[in-house]
Amino acid sequence: MSASSCRFHTRKWVKPEDLNPNGTLFGGSLLKWIDEEAVIYAIVQLDNPKVVTKLISEINFVSSARQGDIIELGITATHFGRTSITLTCEVRNMITRKSILTIDKLVFVNVDPQGNPLPHGKSIISYIKDRFPEAEQA
């Protein structure tokens, strides 16, 4: 996956509480940030606040981040199923653009208030300019 295939919108500052005993970014902290960002992305795309994580594929830690680094999370929709959306993710160092982590597939399922899969009727990625045309003029 190339960095150009993802849109990088979310940035995180690596702080002391985010570090593991080796002095690098704790993978669990990074995965929490990714899951939060990805579910927000899925919620916006599917127009439903009831979305659940179904699958996260192989996680490839490419390099480390250290205290003080600013990292960017890039997420893009790659497929719409009947009740699901599939995303891809890359995390990179904002300054050096060096890749830190890649995930080829994150799948989220659109659910009804009882937690049952719910068809969403979506088939294309929507952007802020599509939702709020006046935002383009601002």
Buried (B, 14 or more C-beta within 10 A) or exposed (E): BEBEEBBBEBEBEBEEEBBEEEEBBBEEBBBEBBBEBBBBBBBBBBEBEBBBEBEBBEBEBEEBBEBEBEBBBBBBBBEBBEBBBBBBBBBBBBEEEBBBBBBBBBBBBBBEEEEEBBEBEBEEBEEEEEEEEEEEEE
